[in-house]
């Protein structure tokens, strides 16, 4: 079923955007809190890798199943809203519990405890995020309105990355918290409550059309077990046979997960390279926060509007190529502008650096909605949940790989968990990977996208054919 709505009311776009704020706030906070596992709990590199990798691999398994369930749900509330609401509650509860870590319990216990509750948290994230993303794909059938929807959602969602870095300040301030472990335990409660409310907003305010009388597949437990081959083999094969969708998945995998592999290195580069291991007011206190917060502000107020405008003027593919090219310049600049004694210099690289991730999902989520139209033309099915799940499966699988690679890199370069200083070799290794890996991933992604051919003209042709087909039926 195609939802034909060319212009979406601003209130609906904002409601969708609040869901994106929750969807991005959780990983933004996790990227900060997870440092405590090394600094405060003493996790070695391999444990960091496992707790980063395993939950996301589990998440990657549950996402396609949730996509199938969401696409085939018969309900008076529609296919998405109830799952978004239930998932938000599960995320809020489990996020709070997973960070209740006490050093006195020992590394092995804390490792097992965190891993178990992480799995439940990511199950809740799947129940929320797969229907939520599909909800966004089906809000409009207009080529440019899709970009507007995703731009507003990303604009709101980016505030997660503006706010989250300030948690470094709270966690390091001894007037607020005696230790980072205590800080994480208490802050997790407030983060979970706020994000749970944000995540509920799309379920409450974006109405769904009743699907009680639709001719959908059965979604009982037994029927899902019988259809696992369809979910994991047939759907994947059909989706990835479509060259435009395959390119979107691979390019996103490379850009986003090369970035995520080294994202946590920012803190350690600032602390150990720029400030020789000194934290707090006399050391690196403000600077990791400024790196993340200023970068997110640039993304919010400059990158997203510029990329959305470029998509209208140049087309979505060229906007992608330009924005990623600018980000490569930013990573090169960061190699030279991380200067001990002059920490403010890296701020000049952030407007360039921010174009990579800042423009990625604004464009890719809009382009995925175009691909879903092509799939409907080919198959007669409307499968936002399936395509959203497969796309984010690639992202999350890669995110898990990125977490594992982060731990491996720490081990390779000889980084010492909890040490007050690091060797010159370890710091140089961090800096090389921080700039080099994202540059490599971005350049390969640009090569893959060089002949992406689902243009505005072709998308409009597909839309016209679908509308004509619907009029005849």
C-alpha positions as CSV (number, residue, x, y, z in Angstrom):
1,X,0.0,0.0,0.0
2,X,1.4,3.4,-1.0
3,X,0.8,6.4,1.2
4,X,0.2,9.3,-1.3
5,X,1.0,12.5,0.6
6,X,3.1,15.0,-1.3
7,X,3.4,17.6,1.5
8,X,3.6,16.5,5.1
9,X,2.4,19.0,7.8
10,X,5.3,20.5,9.8
11,X,3.9,19.1,13.0
12,X,4.1,15.6,11.7
13,X,7.7,16.1,10.6
14,X,8.6,17.4,14.0
15,X,6.9,14.5,15.7
16,X,9.0,12.2,13.6
17,X,12.1,14.2,14.4
18,X,11.6,13.6,18.2
19,X,11.8,9.9,17.5
20,X,15.1,10.5,15.7
21,X,16.4,12.4,18.8
22,X,15.8,9.3,20.9
23,X,17.2,7.1,18.1
24,X,20.4,9.1,18.1
25,X,20.6,10.1,21.8
26,X,21.0,6.5,23.0
27,X,24.1,5.7,20.8
28,X,25.5,9.2,21.5
29,X,25.4,8.6,25.2
30,X,26.6,5.0,24.9
31,X,29.7,6.3,23.0
32,X,30.5,8.4,26.0
33,X,29.5,6.1,28.8
34,X,31.3,3.1,27.3
35,X,34.7,4.8,28.0
36,X,33.9,4.1,31.7
37,X,34.2,0.4,31.0
38,X,37.9,1.0,30.2
39,X,38.6,3.9,32.5
40,X,36.5,3.0,35.5
41,X,35.8,-0.7,35.3
42,X,39.2,-1.8,33.9
43,X,37.8,-3.8,30.9
44,X,40.7,-4.9,28.7
45,X,40.5,-4.2,25.0
46,X,39.0,-7.6,24.1
47,X,36.1,-7.1,26.6
48,X,35.5,-3.7,25.0
49,X,35.3,-5.4,21.6
50,X,33.0,-8.1,22.8
51,X,30.4,-5.9,24.5
52,X,30.5,-3.6,21.4
53,X,30.2,-6.4,18.9
54,X,27.9,-9.1,20.3
55,X,24.8,-7.0,21.1
56,X,24.9,-5.4,17.6
57,X,25.3,-8.8,15.9
58,X,22.2,-9.9,17.9
59,X,20.5,-6.7,16.8
60,X,21.3,-7.4,13.2
61,X,19.5,-10.8,13.5
62,X,16.4,-9.4,15.1
63,X,16.0,-6.4,12.8
64,X,14.9,-8.3,9.6
65,X,12.4,-10.3,11.7
66,X,11.0,-7.1,13.1
67,X,10.8,-5.6,9.6
68,X,8.7,-8.6,8.5
69,X,6.5,-8.3,11.5
70,X,6.0,-4.6,11.1
71,X,5.2,-4.8,7.4
72,X,2.6,-7.5,7.9
73,X,0.8,-6.4,11.1
74,X,-3.0,-6.2,11.0
75,X,-4.2,-3.6,13.5
76,X,-6.6,-0.7,13.9
77,X,-3.5,1.4,14.8
78,X,-1.7,0.5,11.6
79,X,1.6,-1.3,11.1
80,X,4.0,0.8,13.2
81,X,2.7,2.8,16.1
82,X,2.3,0.1,18.7
83,X,5.8,-1.2,18.2
84,X,7.3,2.2,18.5
85,X,5.5,2.7,21.8
86,X,6.4,-0.7,23.3
87,X,10.0,-0.5,22.1
88,X,10.4,2.9,23.8
89,X,9.4,1.5,27.1
90,X,11.8,-1.5,26.9
91,X,14.7,0.8,25.9
92,X,14.1,3.1,28.8
93,X,14.0,0.4,31.4
94,X,16.9,-1.7,30.1
95,X,19.2,1.3,29.5
96,X,18.9,2.3,33.1
97,X,19.6,-1.2,34.4
98,X,22.6,-2.0,32.1
99,X,24.6,0.9,33.5
100,X,24.2,0.0,37.2
101,X,27.8,-1.2,37.4
102,X,29.9,-1.3,40.6
103,X,33.7,-1.8,40.5
104,X,33.5,-3.9,43.7
105,X,31.7,-6.7,41.8
106,X,34.8,-7.4,39.7
107,X,35.6,-7.2,36.0
108,X,34.2,-10.7,35.1
109,X,30.8,-10.1,36.7
110,X,30.4,-6.6,35.3
111,X,31.4,-7.9,31.9
112,X,28.6,-10.6,32.0
113,X,26.1,-8.2,33.6
114,X,26.6,-5.5,31.0
115,X,26.6,-7.9,28.1
116,X,23.3,-9.5,29.2
117,X,21.4,-6.2,29.7
118,X,22.9,-4.8,26.5
119,X,21.2,-7.7,24.6
120,X,17.8,-6.8,26.1
121,X,18.4,-3.1,25.4
122,X,19.2,-3.7,21.7
123,X,16.1,-5.9,21.5
124,X,14.0,-3.0,22.6
125,X,15.9,-0.8,20.1
126,X,14.9,-3.1,17.3
127,X,11.3,-3.1,18.3
128,X,11.3,0.7,18.3
129,X,13.7,1.6,15.5
130,X,12.6,-0.7,12.6
131,X,8.9,0.4,12.6
132,X,10.0,4.0,13.4
133,X,12.3,4.2,10.3
134,X,9.6,2.6,8.1
135,X,7.1,5.1,9.4
136,X,9.4,7.8,8.0
137,X,9.8,6.2,4.6
138,X,6.0,6.0,4.1
139,X,5.2,9.6,5.1
140,X,5.5,10.9,1.6
141,X,5.8,9.8,-2.0
142,X,7.4,13.1,-3.2
143,X,11.1,13.0,-4.3
144,X,12.1,16.2,-2.5
145,X,9.6,16.1,0.3
146,X,11.3,12.9,1.5
147,X,14.6,14.8,1.8
148,X,12.8,17.6,3.7
149,X,11.3,15.0,6.1
150,X,14.7,13.4,6.7
151,X,16.5,16.8,7.0
152,X,14.1,18.0,9.7
153,X,14.4,14.6,11.5
154,X,18.2,14.8,11.3
155,X,18.2,18.5,12.4
156,X,16.3,17.5,15.6
157,X,18.2,14.2,16.0
158,X,21.6,16.1,15.8
159,X,20.8,17.8,19.1
160,X,21.7,14.4,20.7
161,X,25.3,15.0,19.6
162,X,25.2,18.6,20.7
163,X,24.0,17.6,24.2
164,X,25.8,14.3,24.7
165,X,29.4,15.6,24.8
166,X,28.6,17.8,27.8
167,X,28.3,14.6,29.8
168,X,32.1,14.5,29.8
169,X,32.0,17.7,32.0
170,X,29.5,16.1,34.4
171,X,31.4,12.8,34.6
172,X,34.7,14.5,35.3
173,X,33.4,17.1,37.8
174,X,34.1,15.7,41.3
175,X,31.7,18.3,42.8
176,X,28.9,16.4,41.0
177,X,30.1,12.8,41.2
178,X,32.8,11.1,43.2
179,X,33.7,8.8,40.3
180,X,32.8,8.2,36.6
181,X,31.1,4.9,37.6
182,X,28.8,6.7,40.0
183,X,28.1,9.4,37.3
184,X,27.1,6.8,34.8
185,X,24.8,5.0,37.2
186,X,22.9,8.1,38.0
187,X,22.9,9.9,34.6
188,X,21.6,6.7,32.9
189,X,18.3,7.1,34.7
190,X,17.7,10.6,33.4
191,X,18.9,9.8,29.9
192,X,16.6,6.8,29.8
193,X,13.5,8.7,31.0
194,X,14.0,11.6,28.5
195,X,14.7,9.3,25.6
196,X,11.7,7.1,26.4
197,X,9.4,10.1,26.2
198,X,11.0,11.3,23.0
199,X,10.6,7.9,21.4
200,X,6.9,7.7,22.3
201,X,6.1,11.0,20.5
202,X,5.9,9.5,16.9
203,X,3.7,6.7,18.2
204,X,1.3,9.2,19.8
205,X,1.1,11.9,17.1
206,X,1.7,10.2,13.8
207,X,-1.5,8.4,13.0
208,X,-1.6,5.1,11.2
209,X,-4.3,3.8,8.9
210,X,-6.1,0.6,10.0
211,X,-4.7,-2.5,8.4
212,X,-7.2,-5.0,9.8
213,X,-8.6,-5.9,6.4
214,X,-5.3,-5.9,4.5
215,X,-4.1,-9.2,2.8
216,X,-0.9,-9.5,4.8
217,X,1.3,-12.5,5.8
218,X,0.6,-14.2,9.1
219,X,2.9,-12.9,12.0
220,X,2.3,-15.6,14.6
221,X,5.3,-17.2,16.2
222,X,4.9,-20.4,14.3
223,X,4.5,-18.6,10.9
224,X,7.6,-16.5,11.6
225,X,9.6,-19.6,12.2
226,X,8.3,-21.1,9.0
227,X,9.3,-17.9,7.1
228,X,12.8,-17.5,8.4
229,X,14.2,-18.4,5.0
230,X,12.0,-15.8,3.4
231,X,13.1,-13.2,6.0
232,X,16.8,-13.8,5.9
233,X,17.4,-15.2,2.4
234,X,14.6,-14.3,0.0
235,X,14.0,-10.7,1.2
236,X,17.8,-10.0,1.5
237,X,18.4,-11.5,-2.0
238,X,15.6,-9.5,-3.6
239,X,16.6,-6.3,-1.9
240,X,20.3,-6.6,-2.5
241,X,19.7,-7.6,-6.2
242,X,18.6,-4.0,-6.7
243,X,21.8,-2.2,-7.6
244,X,20.8,1.2,-6.3
245,X,19.9,-0.2,-2.8
246,X,23.0,-2.3,-2.7
247,X,25.1,0.8,-3.4
248,X,23.3,2.7,-0.6
249,X,24.0,-0.1,1.9
250,X,27.6,-0.5,1.0
251,X,28.4,3.2,1.0
252,X,26.7,3.7,4.3
253,X,28.5,0.7,5.8
254,X,31.8,2.1,4.8
255,X,31.3,5.8,5.8
256,X,29.4,5.3,9.0
257,X,31.3,2.4,10.4
258,X,34.8,3.6,9.5
259,X,33.8,6.7,11.5
260,X,32.4,4.7,14.4
261,X,35.5,2.5,14.6
262,X,37.6,5.5,15.6
263,X,34.9,7.8,17.1
264,X,35.9,6.9,20.7
265,X,39.5,7.7,19.9
266,X,38.7,11.4,20.0
267,X,38.6,11.4,23.8
268,X,41.9,9.6,24.2
269,X,43.7,11.7,21.6
270,X,42.5,14.9,23.3
271,X,43.4,13.6,26.8
272,X,46.7,11.8,26.1
273,X,48.1,13.7,23.1
274,X,46.9,17.2,23.7
275,X,47.0,17.2,27.5
276,X,49.4,14.3,28.4
277,X,46.8,12.4,30.4
278,X,45.6,15.3,32.5
279,X,41.8,15.5,32.9
280,X,39.6,17.8,34.9
281,X,39.6,21.7,35.0
282,X,43.4,21.8,34.7
283,X,43.6,19.5,31.7
284,X,41.4,18.2,28.9
285,X,38.2,18.9,30.8
286,X,36.3,21.0,28.2
287,X,37.9,19.9,25.0
288,X,36.4,16.5,24.3
289,X,33.0,18.1,24.9
290,X,33.8,21.0,22.5
291,X,34.9,18.6,19.8
292,X,31.6,16.7,19.9
293,X,29.3,19.6,20.7
294,X,30.7,22.1,18.2
295,X,30.8,19.5,15.5
296,X,27.2,18.7,16.1
297,X,26.2,22.4,16.1
298,X,27.9,22.8,12.8
299,X,26.1,19.8,11.5
300,X,22.7,21.0,12.8
301,X,22.8,24.6,11.5
302,X,25.1,24.3,8.5
303,X,25.7,20.8,7.1
304,X,22.1,19.5,7.1
305,X,20.5,22.7,5.5
306,X,23.4,22.9,2.9
307,X,23.1,19.2,2.1
308,X,19.3,19.4,1.7
309,X,19.8,22.4,-0.6
310,X,22.5,20.6,-2.6
311,X,20.2,17.6,-3.0
312,X,17.5,19.8,-4.7
313,X,20.0,21.7,-6.9
314,X,22.6,19.0,-7.8
315,X,20.6,15.8,-7.1
316,X,21.0,13.4,-4.2
317,X,24.0,11.5,-5.7
318,X,26.1,14.6,-6.4
319,X,25.2,16.0,-3.0
320,X,26.5,12.8,-1.4
321,X,29.8,13.0,-3.4
322,X,30.4,16.6,-2.6
323,X,29.6,16.2,1.2
324,X,31.8,13.2,1.5
325,X,34.7,14.9,-0.4
326,X,34.5,17.8,2.0
327,X,34.7,15.4,5.0
328,X,37.9,13.8,3.6
329,X,39.4,17.3,3.7
330,X,38.3,17.6,7.3
331,X,40.0,14.3,8.4
332,X,43.2,15.4,6.7
333,X,43.0,18.8,8.6
334,X,42.5,17.0,11.9
335,X,45.8,15.2,11.5
336,X,47.6,18.6,11.3
337,X,45.3,20.5,13.7
338,X,45.6,18.3,16.8
339,X,48.4,20.4,18.3
340,X,49.6,20.0,21.9
341,X,49.4,23.3,23.6
342,X,46.9,24.7,21.0
343,X,43.8,22.5,21.4
344,X,41.6,25.2,19.9
345,X,43.1,24.6,16.5
346,X,41.1,21.4,15.9
347,X,37.9,23.5,15.9
348,X,38.9,24.9,12.5
349,X,38.6,21.4,11.0
350,X,35.1,20.6,12.4
351,X,33.0,22.4,9.7
352,X,34.7,20.2,7.1
353,X,34.8,17.0,9.2
354,X,31.1,17.3,10.0
355,X,29.9,17.0,6.4
356,X,30.6,13.2,6.4
357,X,28.2,11.9,9.0
358,X,26.1,15.0,9.0
359,X,25.0,14.6,5.4
360,X,25.0,10.8,5.2
361,X,21.6,9.9,6.7
362,X,19.7,12.9,5.4
363,X,20.5,11.7,1.9
364,X,20.6,8.0,2.4
365,X,17.2,7.7,4.1
366,X,15.6,9.8,1.4
367,X,17.3,7.7,-1.3
368,X,16.1,4.5,0.4
369,X,12.5,5.7,0.2
370,X,13.0,6.2,-3.6
371,X,14.3,2.6,-3.8
372,X,11.2,1.3,-2.0
373,X,9.1,2.8,-4.8
374,X,11.2,0.9,-7.3
375,X,10.7,-2.3,-5.3
376,X,6.9,-1.8,-5.3
377,X,7.0,-1.3,-9.1
378,X,8.9,-4.6,-9.5
379,X,7.0,-6.7,-6.9
380,X,3.7,-5.0,-6.2
381,X,4.6,-5.1,-2.4
382,X,5.1,-2.2,-0.1
383,X,8.0,-3.2,2.2
384,X,9.3,-0.2,4.1
385,X,9.9,-2.4,7.2
386,X,11.9,-5.0,5.2
387,X,14.1,-2.4,3.4
388,X,14.5,-0.3,6.5
389,X,15.6,-3.4,8.5
390,X,18.0,-4.5,5.8
391,X,19.5,-1.1,5.5
392,X,20.0,-0.7,9.2
393,X,21.1,-4.3,9.4
394,X,24.1,-3.3,7.3
395,X,24.6,-0.2,9.6
396,X,24.3,-2.1,12.8
397,X,26.3,-5.2,11.7
398,X,29.0,-2.8,10.7
399,X,28.6,-0.9,14.0
400,X,29.3,-4.2,15.8
401,X,32.3,-4.8,13.6
402,X,33.4,-1.3,14.3
403,X,33.2,-1.9,18.1
404,X,35.3,-5.1,17.7
405,X,37.8,-3.3,15.5
406,X,38.1,-0.5,18.1
407,X,39.1,-3.1,20.7
408,X,41.5,-4.8,18.3
409,X,43.1,-1.4,17.4
410,X,43.6,-0.7,21.1
411,X,45.4,-4.0,21.5
412,X,47.5,-3.6,18.3
413,X,48.8,-0.1,19.2
414,X,49.6,-1.1,22.8
415,X,47.0,1.2,24.5
416,X,47.0,0.6,28.3
417,X,43.6,0.7,29.9
418,X,43.4,3.0,32.9
419,X,47.0,4.3,32.5
420,X,47.7,7.9,33.4
421,X,49.9,8.3,30.3
422,X,50.4,6.4,27.0
423,X,53.4,5.6,24.9
424,X,54.3,7.7,21.9
425,X,53.7,4.7,19.7
426,X,50.2,4.2,21.1
427,X,49.3,7.9,20.6
428,X,50.7,7.9,17.0
429,X,48.7,4.8,16.2
430,X,45.5,6.3,17.5
431,X,46.0,9.4,15.4
432,X,46.8,7.4,12.2
433,X,43.7,5.2,12.6
434,X,41.6,8.2,13.5
435,X,42.3,10.1,10.3
436,X,43.3,7.2,7.9
437,X,40.5,4.7,8.4
438,X,37.6,7.1,7.7
439,X,39.4,8.6,4.7
440,X,39.8,5.1,3.2
441,X,36.2,4.2,3.9
442,X,34.9,7.4,2.5
443,X,36.9,7.2,-0.7
444,X,35.8,3.6,-1.3
445,X,32.1,4.7,-0.7
446,X,32.4,7.5,-3.2
447,X,33.8,5.1,-5.8
448,X,30.8,2.8,-5.2
449,X,28.3,5.6,-5.6
450,X,29.9,7.1,-8.7
451,X,27.3,5.5,-11.0
452,X,24.2,5.4,-8.8
453,X,21.4,6.0,-11.3
454,X,18.1,6.5,-9.4
455,X,17.8,10.1,-10.4
456,X,14.9,12.5,-9.8
457,X,13.7,11.9,-13.3
458,X,13.6,8.2,-12.9
459,X,12.0,8.4,-9.5
460,X,9.2,10.5,-10.9
461,X,8.7,8.0,-13.7
462,X,8.4,5.2,-11.2
463,X,5.9,7.3,-9.1
464,X,3.8,8.0,-12.2
465,X,3.7,4.3,-13.1
466,X,2.7,3.3,-9.5
467,X,-0.1,5.9,-9.5
468,X,-1.4,4.8,-12.8
469,X,-1.4,1.2,-11.6
470,X,-3.3,2.1,-8.5
471,X,-5.9,4.1,-10.5
472,X,-6.5,1.0,-12.7
473,X,-7.0,-1.4,-9.8
